């Protein structure tokens, strides 16, 4: 990654974690320990901040497409119907096996069934201000080709945001990915996105890296440490300074206006 760029989300507000109280009955049922700042949910926290920043930049609500939606946790983390209305004009979703009824209850406008790893054009009916690829790309055999197919539906000034597990490029070579794919279960991890790999795709696709950061150096799920803002901010600071060592990487790739 270009050493001149430094992204430092450790100072971003943490208030949005309060929405977890509303999410827990749906998405954390059966959890033995509930914490205030679970690092596992940083994925939604990063995306929410990037969406809020994009809406502020455009000065209007966004049209959003989420590719790989799972159970709708991302939209649920946006803060409920009132917050959604202020930020979002439309939020559509694509998944290989979507739970349509659950996603409709969460608030998705349209949900399509699609295997984005199959290589076909998605044939979208509209363009979107923001496309979300959150913990999806590591499950695809050709993540760059998937992003390229969706990029044609990104308007000028539009942004692709997402995140995935990461590691340094020297470790995540082609041989490592081949071994990873051989061991992977169905829908398991078969690709690794290093910061350099994201940079390379952005350069080839004519996109600008508007944001890139790692997330944490140590995740102690369910530990009392996850009740500490200081613990969370320390992890975020490490991820901002050392993206490839930050366990997970989050990014925003913007098309020129």
C-alpha positions in Angstrom: 0.0 0.0 0.0 1.2 3.5 -0.7 3.0 4.5 2.4 2.0 8.2 2.0 -1.6 7.3 2.9 -2.7 6.9 6.5 -6.2 6.2 7.6 -6.9 6.4 11.3 -10.5 5.5 12.3 -9.6 5.1 16.0 -11.1 8.5 16.7 -14.4 7.9 15.0 -17.5 7.9 17.3 -18.5 4.7 19.0 -22.1 5.6 19.7 -23.6 3.4 17.0 -22.7 0.3 19.0 -25.8 1.2 21.1 -27.9 -0.3 18.4 -26.7 -3.8 19.4 -29.3 -3.8 22.2 -32.0 -3.9 19.5 -30.1 -6.4 17.3 -29.3 -9.0 20.1 -32.7 -10.7 20.1 -32.3 -11.4 16.4 -28.6 -12.0 15.8 -27.1 -12.9 19.2 -29.7 -15.3 20.5 -28.0 -18.0 22.6 -24.8 -16.0 23.1 -23.2 -16.8 26.4 -21.6 -13.4 26.9 -22.9 -10.1 25.7 -20.4 -7.2 25.5 -20.7 -3.5 24.7 -18.1 -3.3 22.0 -17.7 -6.7 20.3 -14.9 -6.5 17.8 -16.7 -8.9 15.6 -19.3 -6.1 14.9 -16.6 -3.7 13.8 -17.5 -4.8 10.3 -20.9 -3.1 10.5 -19.4 -0.1 12.4 -16.9 0.6 9.6 -19.6 0.3 6.9 -22.1 2.6 8.8 -19.4 5.3 9.1 -18.5 5.1 5.5 -22.2 5.3 4.5 -22.8 8.3 6.7 -19.7 10.1 5.3 -20.9 9.4 1.7 -24.4 10.7 2.4 -22.9 13.8 4.0 -20.7 14.3 1.0 -23.5 14.0 -1.5 -26.0 16.0 0.6 -28.8 13.5 0.1 -30.0 9.9 1.0 -28.2 7.1 -0.8 -29.2 4.3 -3.1 -27.4 1.2 -1.7 -26.8 -2.4 -3.0 -25.5 -4.9 -0.5 -23.9 -8.0 -2.2 -23.8 -11.0 0.1 -26.4 -10.0 2.7 -26.6 -13.0 5.1 -29.4 -12.2 7.6 -29.5 -8.5 7.2 -27.2 -7.5 10.1 -25.7 -4.6 8.2 -29.0 -2.8 7.6 -30.1 -3.6 11.2 -26.9 -1.9 12.5 -27.9 1.3 10.7 -30.1 2.4 13.6 -33.7 1.6 12.8 -36.3 2.9 10.3 -35.9 6.6 11.3 -32.1 6.6 10.8 -32.5 4.6 7.6 -34.9 7.2 6.2 -32.4 10.0 6.9 -29.5 8.3 5.1 -31.0 5.8 2.7 -33.3 6.3 -0.3 -33.2 2.6 -1.3 -31.4 -0.4 0.0 -31.4 -3.6 -2.2 -29.6 -6.9 -1.6 -28.2 -9.9 -3.5 -27.4 -13.2 -1.9 -26.8 -16.8 -3.1 -29.6 -18.0 -0.7 -31.4 -15.0 0.8 -33.9 -15.3 3.7 -36.5 -13.1 2.0 -39.0 -12.9 4.8 -36.4 -11.9 7.4 -34.8 -9.4 5.1 -38.1 -7.8 4.3 -38.7 -7.3 8.1 -35.4 -5.7 8.5 -36.2 -3.2 5.8 -34.6 -4.3 2.5 -36.5 -2.9 -0.5 -35.6 -5.6 -3.0 -33.8 -8.9 -2.6 -32.4 -11.0 -5.5 -31.0 -14.5 -5.5 -27.7 -14.7 -7.3 -24.4 -16.6 -7.2 -21.9 -13.8 -7.8 -19.1 -16.3 -8.0 -20.5 -17.8 -11.2 -19.1 -15.2 -13.5 -22.3 -13.8 -15.1 -23.2 -10.2 -15.5 -25.6 -9.2 -12.6 -27.9 -7.4 -15.0 -28.9 -4.7 -12.5 -31.9 -2.5 -13.3 -30.3 0.7 -11.8 -27.1 2.3 -10.6 -26.2 2.7 -6.9 -24.4 5.4 -5.0 -22.8 2.7 -2.8 -22.2 -1.0 -3.2 -21.3 -3.1 -0.1 -19.2 -6.2 -0.3 -18.9 -7.1 3.4 -17.1 -10.4 4.2 -18.0 -11.8 0.8 -14.9 -11.4 -1.3 -12.9 -14.0 0.7 -15.5 -16.6 -0.3 -15.1 -16.0 -4.0 -12.5 -17.6 -6.3 -12.2 -14.4 -8.4 -13.0 -11.4 -6.2 -11.6 -8.8 -8.6 -13.7 -10.1 -11.5 -16.8 -9.9 -9.3 -16.1 -6.3 -8.4 -15.4 -5.5 -12.0 -18.8 -6.9 -13.1 -20.6 -4.7 -10.6 -18.5 -1.6 -11.3 -20.4 -1.0 -14.5 -23.4 -0.1 -12.4 -21.5 2.4 -10.3 -22.2 6.0 -11.3 -19.6 8.7 -11.4 -18.7 9.5 -7.8 -20.1 6.1 -6.6 -18.3 4.0 -4.1 -17.6 0.3 -3.4 -17.1 -0.4 0.3 -16.4 -3.7 2.0 -14.1 -5.7 4.2 -12.6 -9.1 4.6 -9.9 -11.0 6.6 -6.4 -10.0 5.5 -2.7 -10.7 5.8 0.5 -9.4 4.2 0.9 -10.0 0.5 4.1 -12.0 1.0 2.1 -14.6 3.0 -1.1 -14.6 0.9 0.5 -15.7 -2.4 -1.1 -17.9 -5.0 0.2 -21.0 -3.4 -1.4 -20.2 -0.1 -4.8 -19.5 -1.7 -4.6 -22.8 -3.6 -4.0 -24.6 -0.2 -6.8 -22.6 1.4 -9.2 -23.5 -1.4 -8.4 -27.2 -1.1 -9.2 -27.2 2.6 -12.3 -24.9 2.3 -15.7 -26.2 3.2 -18.7 -25.1 1.0 -18.9 -21.3 1.0 -15.6 -21.2 3.0 -12.7 -18.9 2.6 -10.8 -19.3 -0.7 -9.2 -15.9 -1.3 -7.2 -13.4 0.8 -7.3 -9.7 0.2 -4.1 -7.9 1.2 -3.9 -4.1 1.1 -1.7 -4.4 -1.9 -4.2 -6.5 -3.7 -7.0 -4.0 -3.1 -4.6 -1.2 -4.3 -3.8 -3.1 -7.4 -7.5 -3.7 -8.3 -8.3 -0.1 -7.7 -5.5 1.1 -10.0 -6.5 -1.3 -12.8 -10.2 -0.4 -12.4 -9.6 3.3 -12.4 -10.9 3.7 -8.8 -9.5 5.8 -6.0 -8.8 4.3 -2.6 -10.8 6.7 -0.5 -10.3 4.7 2.7 -8.4 1.6 3.9 -7.7 0.4 7.4 -7.1 -2.8 9.4 -9.4 -3.5 12.3 -7.7 -5.1 15.3 -4.7 -7.0 16.5 -6.5 -9.3 19.0 -10.1 -10.3 19.2 -11.1 -11.7 22.6 -14.7 -12.5 21.9 -16.9 -12.4 25.0 -14.1 -11.1 27.2 -14.7 -8.2 29.6 -12.1 -6.3 27.5 -14.9 -5.9 24.9 -16.7 -3.6 27.4 -13.8 -1.1 27.2 -13.7 1.8 24.7 -10.0 2.0 25.3 -9.5 -1.6 24.3 -11.5 -1.0 21.1 -9.7 2.2 20.2 -6.3 0.6 20.8 -7.2 -2.2 18.4 -8.5 0.3 15.8 -5.3 2.4 16.2 -3.2 -0.7 15.4 -5.3 -1.5 12.4 -5.0 2.0 11.0 -1.2 1.9 11.4 -0.7 -1.7 10.2 -3.5 -2.6 7.8 -2.1 -5.9 6.6 -1.6 -7.0 10.2 -5.0 -5.8 11.4 -6.7 -9.2 11.0 -9.5 -7.7 8.9 -9.3 -4.9 6.3 -12.0 -2.4 5.4 -12.0 -0.2 2.3 -13.8 2.3 0.2 -13.1 2.5 -3.6 -14.5 5.6 -5.3 -15.1 6.2 -9.0 -14.0 9.6 -10.3 -16.8 12.2 -10.6 
